[in-house]
């Protein structure tokens, strides 16, 4: 029986000489993998974070459905920009490691649509990956808690800002932590140093690895570092 859903494209791997295994985060069914037969010739309109309407068939409980049609939902141009493409790869890989197969979350799907729209529209990219990580932690329900703007120590294990270091938990202090705190509090700085941005993103990746099962090293991290050097 055929079905339709909307989805955000995350990953592809070769399945045969002509077909692909493609991964989408779908609005109704969460993370889903599909066999896309003949996909190597048909996949010209799918790229990381592309928004599509999907037509497929198979049993809902199956781990691998059969994708028959992919239609773009909206014009997107960031795949033609090498810097934005690097950011898109980073966001797609982060997203893929944050969501569990088959678990739908319409609120998180909406969050991702808004992030994709912002990526399409903005030209200010040096803080985009870090801002995304902070916003993503909020969307997933574990954004670091900062009750007092004077707190300068970020406790990764507790997920809080505090006044003092911990002897047992992983804690950080410095300009990079101040940058993370400013984004949490909604006071995005006008300028930041490259070292500050890189360290702040590294800290947030460590934070995700602590609080998100299956979250490990991102292959796209080295690529997106080039964006931070802009």
TAWO-V659679 format. One record per pair of residues at least 4 apart in sequence whose C-alpha atoms are under 6 Angstrom apart, sorted by the first residue. I is the first residue (numbers start at 1). GAP is how many residues later the second one is. If there is no record, write none. Layout:
i: {I | I}
gap: {GAP | GAP}
This chain:
i: {1 | 2 | 2 | 3 | 3 | 3 | 4 | 4 | 5 | 5 | 6 | 6 | 6 | 6 | 6 | 7 | 7 | 7 | 7 | 7 | 8 | 8 | 8 | 8 | 8 | 9 | 9 | 9 | 9 | 10 | 10 | 10 | 10 | 11 | 11 | 12 | 12 | 13 | 13 | 14 | 15 | 15 | 15 | 18 | 18 | 19 | 19 | 19 | 19 | 19 | 20 | 20 | 20 | 21 | 21 | 22 | 22 | 23 | 23 | 24 | 24 | 25 | 25 | 26 | 27 | 27 | 28 | 29 | 29 | 30 | 30 | 30 | 31 | 31 | 33 | 34 | 34 | 34 | 34 | 35 | 35 | 36 | 39 | 46 | 48 | 48 | 51 | 52 | 52 | 52 | 53 | 53 | 54 | 54 | 55 | 55 | 56 | 56 | 56 | 57 | 58 | 78 | 78 | 79 | 81 | 86 | 87 | 90 | 97 | 118 | 126 | 126 | 127 | 128 | 130 | 132 | 137 | 137 | 138 | 138 | 144 | 144 | 145 | 146 | 151 | 151 | 151 | 152 | 153 | 153 | 153 | 153 | 153 | 154 | 154 | 154 | 155 | 155 | 155 | 155 | 155 | 156 | 156 | 157 | 173 | 176 | 176 | 176 | 182 | 182 | 183 | 183 | 194 | 208 | 209 | 209}
gap: {56 | 54 | 55 | 52 | 53 | 54 | 50 | 51 | 48 | 49 | 20 | 21 | 46 | 47 | 48 | 17 | 18 | 19 | 44 | 45 | 16 | 17 | 41 | 42 | 43 | 15 | 39 | 40 | 41 | 13 | 14 | 38 | 82 | 11 | 12 | 9 | 10 | 7 | 8 | 6 | 4 | 5 | 6 | 20 | 22 | 17 | 18 | 19 | 20 | 21 | 15 | 16 | 19 | 13 | 14 | 11 | 12 | 9 | 10 | 7 | 8 | 5 | 6 | 4 | 79 | 82 | 76 | 73 | 75 | 72 | 73 | 74 | 70 | 71 | 31 | 30 | 31 | 32 | 33 | 31 | 32 | 31 | 4 | 4 | 40 | 41 | 22 | 19 | 20 | 21 | 17 | 18 | 15 | 16 | 13 | 14 | 10 | 11 | 12 | 9 | 7 | 6 | 42 | 6 | 4 | 138 | 137 | 130 | 118 | 4 | 101 | 102 | 4 | 4 | 71 | 4 | 5 | 6 | 4 | 5 | 15 | 16 | 15 | 15 | 10 | 11 | 12 | 11 | 8 | 9 | 10 | 19 | 20 | 7 | 17 | 18 | 4 | 5 | 6 | 15 | 16 | 14 | 51 | 12 | 4 | 20 | 23 | 24 | 5 | 6 | 4 | 5 | 35 | 4 | 6 | 7}
